Amino acid sequence: MVSGGALRLGVLGEIAAWRGAEPLDIGHARQRHVLGALLLEPGTAVPGEELARRVWGARPPRGTSALHGYVSRLRRALAGGGADIVRDRAGYRLEAEAGPAAVDVCRFRALAVRAGAAERDEEAAALWDEALGQWRGEAFAGADAPWFRAQRERLAAERLAARLDAADVALRLGRQGPLLDELAARAVDHPLDERMAGQLILALHREGRHAEARASFERVRLRLAEELGLDPGPALRRLGERLANA
């Protein structure tokens, strides 16, 4: 028996479902993948052939019995939990009583929109924290069919964009200290990205680590010149001038 509480469904990590704090047993990996393939578009029908392609890739099983069996077991697992998988002529769709808000990726995207539109940085920072807090790991962890890999890559790009926007807000609020390790790691992973380099350089400068900030600026300036034949863009160039005058 599952304890009471709101239903939550997740793809930002392993595909999972909870009723309150209690995890729901949604079966083995392939069955979870069927659920996950419906969760990016809650309330939208996915044709059976398309659903099978998402789950199995280019070689789905013959016939529909395997897919029907997984859907039937998922419906039993979700029964009484506030969600159902409905089948009609258009295909299969996940219907949740709470609507898209039941799904972590939908909450993440909605919170990101609100954060981007917030008028006060304090409000934006709180919303970005809540949005990024929806993530438990890489999206669709363990699901390796091509459709899942493509969605994982797209969602990873959304997560990175959110982290960059959140860092901009934190820097405006003077909260750079706790971000330094994260900013440094991103700058290493993306050595030609001027926005990431600028965030790290600004954070170091504001923390009084001027020599490290100047070294970071020089490093990215040289790399841009050697690998792309480019000078720093206007924003990074202005930051370099601030460092020179510090």
KEMAR-538147 format. One line per field, with one value per residue: residue in three letters; x, y, z of N, C-alpha, C in turn; residue number from 1. Coordinates in steps of 0.001 Angstrom, whole numbers, plus 500000, padded with zeros to 6 digits. Example, Ala and Ser with C-alpha at 12.3 -4.5 7.8 and 13.67 -1.06 7.14 Angstrom:
KEMAR-538147
residu c(ala, ser)
n.east c(513190, 512850)
n.north c(494310, 497750)
n.up c(507800, 507080)
ca.east c(512300, 513670)
ca.north c(495500, 498940)
ca.up c(507800, 507140)
c.east c(513200, 512900)
c.north c(496700, 500030)
c.up c(507800, 507870)
num c(1, 2)
//
This chain:
KEMAR-538147
residu c(met, val, ser, gly, gly, ala, leu, arg, leu, gly, val, leu, gly, glu, ile, ala, ala, trp, arg, gly, ala, glu, pro, leu, asp, ile, gly, his, ala, arg, gln, arg, his, val, leu, gly, ala, leu, leu, leu, glu, pro, gly, thr, ala, val, pro, gly, glu, glu, leu, ala, arg, arg, val, trp, gly, ala, arg, pro, pro, arg, gly, thr, ser, ala, leu, his, gly, tyr, val, ser, arg, leu, arg, arg, ala, leu, ala, gly, gly, gly, ala, asp, ile, val, arg, asp, arg, ala, gly, tyr, arg, leu, glu, ala, glu, ala, gly, pro, ala, ala, val, asp, val, cys, arg, phe, arg, ala, leu, ala, val, arg, ala, gly, ala, ala, glu, arg, asp, glu, glu, ala, ala, ala, leu, trp, asp, glu, ala, leu, gly, gln, trp, arg, gly, glu, ala, phe, ala, gly, ala, asp, ala, pro, trp, phe, arg, ala, gln, arg, glu, arg, leu, ala, ala, glu, arg, leu, ala, ala, arg, leu, asp, ala, ala, asp, val, ala, leu, arg, leu, gly, arg, gln, gly, pro, leu, leu, asp, glu, leu, ala, ala, arg, ala, val, asp, his, pro, leu, asp, glu, arg, met, ala, gly, gln, leu, ile, leu, ala, leu, his, arg, glu, gly, arg, his, ala, glu, ala, arg, ala, ser, phe, glu, arg, val, arg, leu, arg, leu, ala, glu, glu, leu, gly, leu, asp, pro, gly, pro, ala, leu, arg, arg, leu, gly, glu, arg, leu, ala, asn, ala)
n.east c(500858, 500605, 501690, 499912, 499904, 501212, 501439, 504458, 506468, 509359, 512089, 514507, 517094, 517200, 514389, 511446, 508904, 506884, 504781, 503948, 506559, 507166, 508544, 507199, 506694, 507579, 508354, 510639, 513575, 512892, 510149, 510007, 511137, 509150, 507280, 508866, 509161, 506777, 506684, 507831, 505933, 503383, 499924, 499769, 499140, 500997, 501674, 501382, 503405, 505409, 505943, 506965, 509261, 510693, 511305, 512507, 514174, 515533, 514706, 512045, 509909, 508073, 504623, 502213, 502004, 503996, 504394, 501770, 501535, 503439, 502341, 499901, 500778, 502057, 499873, 498536, 500422, 500364, 497806, 495395, 497238, 497095, 497559, 497327, 497656, 496375, 494737, 493891, 492545, 494522, 496813, 498976, 498760, 499963, 498163, 497906, 496580, 497495, 498396, 500918, 502663, 503187, 505399, 508904, 510581, 508854, 508229, 510780, 511202, 509086, 509706, 512152, 511361, 509897, 511958, 513621, 511999, 511703, 511597, 513169, 516405, 516796, 514456, 514672, 516993, 516128, 514190, 515737, 517324, 515343, 514469, 516805, 517097, 515373, 516706, 518175, 520327, 521841, 519582, 517076, 518608, 520450, 518856, 519232, 518412, 518302, 516476, 516215, 518866, 519146, 517271, 518400, 520763, 519730, 518346, 520453, 521737, 519805, 519898, 522523, 522345, 520543, 522079, 524085, 522612, 521656, 524071, 524838, 522927, 523572, 526128, 525530, 524306, 526398, 527174, 529343, 531293, 530566, 530278, 532653, 534194, 532483, 532280, 534945, 535329, 533551, 534722, 537040, 536004, 534836, 536709, 536775, 534581, 533360, 531531, 531415, 534085, 534203, 532467, 533871, 536243, 535267, 534190, 536506, 537892, 536156, 536392, 538805, 540972, 542981, 545289, 544875, 542551, 543484, 545270, 543526, 542054, 544072, 544730, 542388, 542277, 544612, 544046, 541757, 542885, 544853, 543454, 541101, 541641, 540721, 539980, 539118, 535592, 533421, 532335, 534047, 536411, 536037, 535972, 538604, 539889, 539035, 540365, 542987, 543125, 542777)
n.north c(498814, 502179, 505150, 508235, 511370, 513774, 512901, 512385, 512488, 511491, 512314, 513503, 512327, 508965, 507327, 507629, 507321, 508726, 508614, 511020, 510877, 508309, 505865, 504597, 501339, 500858, 498908, 496921, 497895, 498281, 498653, 500955, 502667, 502892, 504421, 506717, 507623, 508823, 510970, 513452, 514808, 515189, 514515, 514646, 512759, 509922, 508174, 504586, 503260, 505186, 505402, 502860, 503005, 504978, 503636, 501136, 501700, 501249, 498672, 497597, 495306, 492699, 493082, 494187, 493315, 493298, 496029, 496713, 495107, 496232, 498782, 498145, 497109, 499326, 501033, 499755, 500069, 502822, 503240, 504833, 506618, 509100, 509353, 508205, 506067, 506660, 505225, 505888, 506513, 508196, 507408, 506728, 508382, 510160, 510964, 513128, 513987, 516320, 517642, 518896, 519740, 517609, 516361, 516291, 517492, 519237, 520948, 522031, 523449, 525307, 526753, 527820, 529595, 531414, 532325, 533606, 535728, 537154, 540127, 540975, 540283, 538692, 537193, 535866, 534335, 532538, 531138, 530013, 528297, 526534, 525499, 524205, 522428, 520397, 518455, 515226, 513913, 512878, 513301, 510841, 508670, 505751, 504888, 503940, 503955, 505472, 507700, 508442, 509142, 511391, 513138, 513358, 514741, 517169, 518083, 518294, 520499, 522454, 522431, 523341, 525923, 527032, 526923, 528758, 531150, 531295, 531647, 534178, 535756, 535213, 536331, 539030, 539510, 539345, 536877, 535167, 533572, 530805, 529718, 529406, 526999, 525541, 527295, 527333, 524658, 524505, 526320, 524968, 522746, 523952, 525575, 527599, 529142, 532240, 533430, 531716, 531840, 534543, 534680, 533201, 534736, 537205, 536425, 535600, 538031, 539616, 538304, 539126, 537877, 538748, 538262, 535613, 536006, 537677, 535900, 533925, 535373, 535960, 533401, 532491, 534429, 533937, 531357, 531686, 533196, 531451, 529089, 529848, 532168, 534617, 537670, 538496, 538981, 541927, 542034, 540407, 541672, 544202, 543359, 542499, 544960, 546109, 544478, 545174, 547644, 547222)
n.up c(500000, 499083, 500583, 501403, 499548, 497168, 493717, 492010, 489126, 487366, 485164, 485212, 485932, 486987, 485491, 487257, 489838, 492413, 495276, 497285, 499556, 499041, 496966, 493895, 492614, 489495, 487835, 485744, 483776, 480955, 481079, 482651, 480811, 478896, 480317, 480732, 478104, 477633, 479299, 478657, 477318, 478765, 478709, 475982, 473094, 472032, 469182, 468833, 467297, 467252, 469981, 470499, 468905, 470270, 472626, 471938, 469819, 466540, 466151, 467073, 468938, 467235, 466473, 468950, 471500, 473518, 474110, 474867, 477116, 478892, 479212, 480431, 482889, 483919, 484224, 486280, 488281, 488628, 489414, 491382, 492152, 491078, 488390, 484989, 482127, 479099, 476327, 473013, 469715, 468776, 470050, 472840, 475962, 478780, 481551, 484175, 487335, 488499, 486304, 483964, 485986, 487606, 486652, 486684, 484700, 483435, 485543, 485976, 483553, 483618, 485940, 485149, 483146, 484712, 486380, 484531, 483873, 486175, 488120, 490214, 491420, 493698, 493816, 491362, 491821, 493803, 492358, 490304, 491855, 492760, 490322, 489285, 491295, 490675, 489352, 489499, 488530, 485410, 482678, 481993, 482900, 482284, 480177, 476940, 474260, 470961, 470871, 473554, 474113, 472477, 473635, 476158, 475606, 474663, 476925, 478699, 477619, 478136, 480903, 481376, 480285, 482100, 484426, 483779, 483524, 486138, 487470, 486551, 487856, 490535, 490629, 490226, 492622, 494324, 495291, 494749, 495947, 496871, 494364, 493033, 492595, 490921, 488722, 487883, 487104, 484939, 483181, 482533, 481226, 479026, 477320, 475385, 475629, 476015, 477738, 479971, 480754, 481410, 483615, 485547, 485741, 486647, 489109, 490496, 490545, 492112, 494484, 495338, 494247, 492315, 490745, 489892, 488431, 486365, 485182, 484282, 482408, 480532, 479724, 478373, 476399, 474878, 474013, 472433, 470392, 469345, 468621, 467303, 466013, 466939, 468703, 472122, 472731, 473043, 475742, 477298, 476741, 477911, 480563, 480833, 480692, 483069, 484851, 484320, 485371, 488030)
ca.east c(500000, 501396, 501227, 499313, 500789, 501103, 502191, 505546, 507045, 510645, 513033, 515766, 517766, 516531, 512940, 510937, 507618, 506713, 503544, 504547, 507978, 507278, 508697, 506303, 507341, 507115, 508833, 512028, 514076, 512140, 508839, 510234, 511415, 507854, 506755, 509700, 508923, 505533, 506702, 508198, 504741, 502196, 498679, 499847, 499150, 502132, 501247, 502020, 504655, 506401, 506302, 507851, 510557, 511408, 511749, 513348, 515041, 515217, 514245, 511004, 509393, 506948, 503331, 502000, 501725, 504981, 504079, 500505, 501784, 504117, 501396, 498933, 501409, 502264, 498581, 498268, 501356, 499969, 496401, 495198, 498328, 496883, 497947, 496909, 498056, 495142, 494946, 492785, 492951, 495734, 497963, 499037, 499124, 500023, 497296, 498129, 495615, 498170, 498827, 502363, 503434, 503541, 506609, 510015, 511088, 507887, 508443, 512052, 511038, 508201, 510455, 513167, 510675, 509599, 513217, 514079, 511109, 511626, 512065, 514167, 517417, 516590, 513412, 515227, 517932, 515358, 513541, 516767, 517664, 514259, 514484, 517946, 516888, 514565, 517593, 518768, 521420, 521600, 518228, 516835, 519796, 520355, 518066, 520233, 517892, 518667, 515585, 516577, 520155, 518924, 516600, 519362, 521667, 518974, 518063, 521718, 521968, 518889, 520406, 523696, 521880, 519970, 523175, 524753, 521738, 521657, 525359, 524793, 522148, 524360, 527216, 524961, 523987, 527624, 527240, 530252, 532172, 530204, 530220, 533958, 534597, 531618, 532667, 536260, 535161, 532923, 535691, 537948, 535262, 534461, 537776, 536611, 533318, 533697, 530628, 531866, 535353, 533921, 531885, 534948, 537153, 534586, 534091, 537842, 538180, 535360, 536896, 540127, 542014, 543208, 546302, 544235, 541612, 544252, 545806, 542420, 541773, 545159, 544630, 541324, 542646, 545572, 543402, 540904, 543750, 545555, 542576, 540042, 542084, 539818, 540205, 537939, 534466, 533329, 532111, 535264, 537438, 535791, 536388, 540054, 540301, 538817, 541445, 544232, 543054, 542510)
ca.north c(500000, 503396, 506190, 509383, 512439, 514121, 512087, 513026, 511653, 512093, 511858, 514225, 511305, 507736, 507436, 507211, 507879, 508729, 509092, 511663, 510512, 506867, 505505, 503604, 500280, 500957, 497769, 496807, 499011, 498540, 499187, 502344, 503446, 503202, 505569, 507884, 508101, 509602, 512026, 514764, 515431, 514717, 514991, 514592, 511370, 509440, 506974, 503361, 502995, 506146, 505034, 501700, 503456, 505672, 502698, 500059, 502138, 500838, 497276, 497313, 493937, 492527, 493120, 495209, 492701, 493710, 497396, 496694, 494523, 497213, 499845, 497618, 497007, 500693, 501561, 499188, 500681, 504209, 503294, 505457, 507547, 510410, 509386, 507046, 506069, 506516, 504856, 506139, 506387, 508991, 506750, 506641, 509635, 510158, 511970, 513283, 514907, 517595, 518202, 518829, 520008, 516348, 515835, 517170, 518291, 520321, 521922, 522699, 524423, 526379, 527575, 528555, 530730, 532391, 532919, 534524, 536887, 537799, 541513, 541155, 539224, 537772, 536261, 535032, 533377, 531485, 530332, 529192, 527221, 525543, 524843, 523285, 521392, 519294, 517459, 514215, 513314, 513138, 512952, 509491, 507875, 504316, 504596, 504136, 503994, 506758, 508801, 508878, 509830, 512721, 513971, 513600, 515800, 518424, 518510, 518727, 521865, 523311, 522534, 524205, 527301, 527469, 527155, 530000, 532257, 531357, 532205, 535615, 536359, 535114, 537311, 540369, 539598, 539244, 535546, 534404, 532662, 529392, 529272, 529420, 525675, 525207, 528125, 526892, 523389, 524768, 526975, 523917, 521894, 524739, 526574, 528666, 529824, 533519, 533732, 530941, 532421, 535821, 534457, 532801, 535861, 538184, 535879, 535679, 539457, 540104, 537668, 539677, 537003, 539483, 537604, 534467, 536535, 538107, 534700, 533280, 536180, 535775, 532038, 532390, 535306, 533226, 530188, 532193, 533614, 530317, 528053, 530394, 533381, 535676, 538417, 538436, 539831, 543176, 541859, 539885, 542713, 545196, 542764, 542549, 546337, 546301, 543791, 545914, 548841, 546826)
ca.up c(500000, 498965, 501491, 500755, 499122, 495759, 492763, 491287, 488085, 487082, 484140, 485397, 486713, 486563, 485346, 488560, 490274, 493859, 495875, 498435, 499644, 498833, 495554, 493319, 491842, 488114, 487065, 485284, 482972, 479726, 481450, 483044, 479608, 478289, 481051, 480453, 476746, 477640, 480314, 478151, 476743, 479477, 478137, 474523, 472622, 471255, 468455, 469302, 466577, 467717, 471348, 470404, 468379, 471338, 473662, 471413, 468734, 465170, 466104, 468069, 468832, 466314, 467145, 469980, 472801, 474525, 474507, 475606, 478434, 479736, 479531, 481399, 484205, 484404, 484669, 487610, 489232, 488866, 489824, 492687, 492457, 490483, 486980, 484204, 480722, 478333, 474933, 472098, 468316, 468542, 470653, 474297, 476615, 480241, 482153, 485617, 487952, 488739, 485034, 483729, 487207, 488254, 486014, 487067, 483582, 483212, 486622, 485690, 482471, 484067, 486898, 484392, 482516, 485764, 486830, 483501, 483817, 487491, 488122, 491276, 491397, 494813, 493398, 490289, 492406, 494464, 491328, 489662, 492791, 492734, 489011, 489192, 492302, 490137, 488746, 490365, 487776, 484001, 482287, 481470, 483228, 482025, 478983, 475898, 472896, 470339, 471242, 474905, 474045, 471903, 474644, 477241, 475157, 474610, 478292, 479297, 477156, 478897, 482282, 481356, 480093, 483372, 485370, 483407, 483908, 487602, 487891, 486313, 488939, 491767, 490557, 490456, 494042, 495106, 495903, 493902, 496689, 496783, 492967, 492384, 492114, 489788, 487585, 487418, 486402, 483641, 482312, 482045, 480287, 477840, 477380, 474401, 475880, 476641, 478855, 481124, 481196, 482053, 484938, 486458, 485936, 487488, 490462, 491099, 490772, 493242, 495700, 495628, 493681, 491078, 489914, 489259, 487442, 485192, 484524, 483577, 481226, 479564, 479207, 477379, 475284, 474043, 473398, 471357, 469287, 468746, 468069, 466469, 465353, 467368, 469932, 472992, 472384, 473813, 477182, 477915, 476602, 478976, 481832, 480853, 480995, 484511, 485565, 484118, 486224, 489426)
c.east c(500895, 500829, 500682, 500344, 500642, 501944, 503267, 506138, 508334, 511418, 514389, 516645, 517237, 515030, 512306, 509587, 507543, 505286, 503944, 506042, 508227, 507450, 507670, 507115, 506787, 507804, 510282, 512350, 513219, 510765, 508956, 510473, 510124, 507242, 507546, 509449, 507645, 505629, 507158, 506984, 503485, 500934, 498644, 499962, 500397, 501668, 502038, 503338, 505766, 506861, 507256, 509224, 511367, 512039, 512756, 514306, 514571, 514654, 513213, 510505, 508234, 505638, 503308, 501872, 502709, 504663, 502790, 500703, 502448, 503156, 500389, 499527, 501694, 500958, 498232, 499169, 500932, 498553, 496272, 496267, 498163, 497313, 497467, 497506, 496812, 495490, 493693, 493314, 494248, 496983, 497838, 499385, 499067, 499157, 497529, 497138, 496224, 498622, 500341, 503209, 503815, 504899, 507766, 510519, 510147, 508021, 509714, 511867, 510155, 508927, 511525, 512548, 510391, 510873, 513716, 513257, 511061, 512227, 513149, 515133, 517229, 515530, 513933, 516156, 517191, 514697, 514556, 517192, 516604, 514249, 515602, 517851, 516013, 515440, 518174, 519998, 521196, 520220, 518159, 518033, 519528, 519544, 518905, 519714, 518184, 517774, 515940, 517912, 519993, 518262, 517552, 520303, 520962, 518708, 519333, 522051, 521052, 519393, 521609, 523290, 521290, 521065, 523899, 523910, 521698, 522959, 525407, 524054, 522952, 525498, 526697, 524642, 525228, 527798, 528196, 531074, 531815, 530212, 531587, 534363, 533787, 532027, 534014, 536151, 534542, 533901, 536696, 537254, 534938, 535470, 537633, 535308, 533589, 532784, 531071, 533172, 535106, 533338, 532966, 535857, 536532, 534493, 535432, 538186, 537431, 535784, 538298, 541273, 542397, 544233, 545699, 543251, 542353, 544821, 544724, 542062, 542824, 545085, 543558, 541632, 543595, 544920, 542486, 541744, 544365, 544621, 541527, 540474, 541251, 540364, 538983, 536840, 534365, 533187, 533376, 536384, 537268, 536217, 537909, 540576, 540098, 539946, 542746, 544289, 542862, 543748)
c.north c(501238, 504461, 507371, 510427, 512667, 513180, 512937, 512020, 512302, 511453, 512534, 513469, 509988, 507998, 506857, 507856, 507747, 509138, 509696, 511370, 509057, 506546, 504465, 502584, 500330, 499934, 497850, 497903, 499297, 499136, 500633, 503228, 503800, 504414, 506820, 508478, 508904, 510865, 513389, 515535, 514954, 515353, 514975, 513145, 511090, 508186, 505744, 503076, 503928, 505818, 503850, 502104, 504166, 504677, 501689, 500510, 501588, 499436, 497008, 495889, 493871, 492513, 494169, 494625, 493156, 495111, 497440, 496149, 495496, 498322, 499369, 497547, 498390, 501299, 501028, 499832, 502097, 504338, 503865, 506452, 508915, 510508, 508111, 507190, 505716, 506165, 505192, 506054, 507125, 508347, 506669, 508024, 509458, 511296, 511982, 514296, 516285, 518268, 518095, 519043, 518744, 515837, 516800, 518031, 519447, 521381, 522715, 523784, 525591, 527314, 528399, 529767, 531818, 533092, 533947, 535807, 537660, 539201, 541752, 539988, 538230, 536735, 535317, 533964, 532225, 530566, 529462, 528046, 526127, 524782, 523810, 522175, 520243, 518155, 516531, 513570, 513619, 512621, 511551, 508563, 506398, 503940, 504942, 504060, 505373, 507923, 509334, 509623, 511240, 513654, 514308, 514745, 517146, 518959, 518947, 520153, 522845, 523508, 523462, 525661, 527859, 527770, 528465, 531212, 532423, 531968, 533707, 536334, 536346, 536135, 538729, 540587, 539514, 537909, 534634, 533364, 531201, 528845, 529017, 528057, 525264, 525991, 527688, 525589, 523607, 525413, 525975, 523067, 522611, 525887, 527733, 529439, 531111, 533851, 532992, 531490, 533723, 535668, 534081, 533987, 536908, 537700, 535965, 537133, 539964, 539474, 538152, 538847, 537544, 538805, 536393, 534922, 536960, 536913, 533976, 534045, 535949, 534394, 531939, 533291, 534594, 532051, 530615, 532577, 532414, 529346, 528598, 531634, 534586, 536399, 538233, 539375, 541023, 542975, 541388, 540919, 543785, 544655, 542778, 543929, 546630, 545666, 544583, 547123, 548517, 547023)
c.up c(500000, 499881, 500711, 500389, 497632, 494903, 492110, 490309, 487614, 485956, 484290, 486380, 486178, 486437, 486604, 488825, 491784, 494192, 497203, 498435, 499299, 497352, 495128, 492544, 490420, 487216, 486634, 484267, 481751, 480033, 481897, 481826, 478874, 478987, 480715, 479083, 476627, 478485, 479809, 477646, 477469, 478896, 476626, 474074, 471794, 470518, 468884, 468617, 467031, 469135, 471343, 469885, 469461, 472312, 473132, 470319, 467397, 465079, 467194, 467904, 467838, 467096, 468242, 471383, 473874, 475035, 475324, 477009, 479386, 480156, 480576, 482791, 484785, 484907, 486050, 488650, 489603, 489405, 491226, 493040, 491843, 489048, 486302, 482808, 479913, 476897, 474135, 470673, 468013, 469117, 472164, 474854, 478121, 480754, 483658, 486166, 488179, 487451, 484867, 484979, 487951, 487779, 486235, 485911, 483261, 484295, 486370, 484641, 482891, 485031, 486187, 483701, 483552, 486239, 485820, 483434, 485128, 487444, 489168, 491272, 492531, 494457, 492325, 490858, 493067, 493441, 490586, 490574, 492764, 491414, 488922, 490226, 491833, 489605, 489803, 489745, 486315, 483612, 481698, 481727, 482991, 480808, 477761, 474472, 472301, 470744, 472620, 474897, 473491, 472909, 475787, 476858, 475148, 476018, 479009, 478875, 477888, 480320, 482344, 481182, 481383, 484389, 485061, 483791, 485426, 488115, 487658, 487445, 490238, 491778, 490778, 491928, 494929, 495805, 495147, 494655, 496556, 495361, 492352, 491822, 490885, 488545, 487013, 486628, 485023, 482680, 481748, 480984, 478977, 477687, 476391, 474583, 476666, 477816, 480108, 481665, 481940, 483437, 485947, 486769, 486865, 488929, 491183, 491450, 492001, 494558, 496065, 495088, 492303, 490170, 489188, 488179, 486179, 484444, 483732, 482314, 480154, 478931, 478121, 476181, 474330, 473325, 472252, 470145, 468571, 468034, 467113, 465690, 465710, 468589, 470830, 472509, 473315, 475317, 477876, 477830, 477669, 480340, 481948, 481183, 482473, 485308, 485478, 485040, 487698, 490280)
num c(1, 2, 3, 4, 5, 6, 7, 8, 9, 10, 11, 12, 13, 14, 15, 16, 17, 18, 19, 20, 21, 22, 23, 24, 25, 26, 27, 28, 29, 30, 31, 32, 33, 34, 35, 36, 37, 38, 39, 40, 41, 42, 43, 44, 45, 46, 47, 48, 49, 50, 51, 52, 53, 54, 55, 56, 57, 58, 59, 60, 61, 62, 63, 64, 65, 66, 67, 68, 69, 70, 71, 72, 73, 74, 75, 76, 77, 78, 79, 80, 81, 82, 83, 84, 85, 86, 87, 88, 89, 90, 91, 92, 93, 94, 95, 96, 97, 98, 99, 100, 101, 102, 103, 104, 105, 106, 107, 108, 109, 110, 111, 112, 113, 114, 115, 116, 117, 118, 119, 120, 121, 122, 123, 124, 125, 126, 127, 128, 129, 130, 131, 132, 133, 134, 135, 136, 137, 138, 139, 140, 141, 142, 143, 144, 145, 146, 147, 148, 149, 150, 151, 152, 153, 154, 155, 156, 157, 158, 159, 160, 161, 162, 163, 164, 165, 166, 167, 168, 169, 170, 171, 172, 173, 174, 175, 176, 177, 178, 179, 180, 181, 182, 183, 184, 185, 186, 187, 188, 189, 190, 191, 192, 193, 194, 195, 196, 197, 198, 199, 200, 201, 202, 203, 204, 205, 206, 207, 208, 209, 210, 211, 212, 213, 214, 215, 216, 217, 218, 219, 220, 221, 222, 223, 224, 225, 226, 227, 228, 229, 230, 231, 232, 233, 234, 235, 236, 237, 238, 239, 240, 241, 242, 243, 244, 245, 246)
//
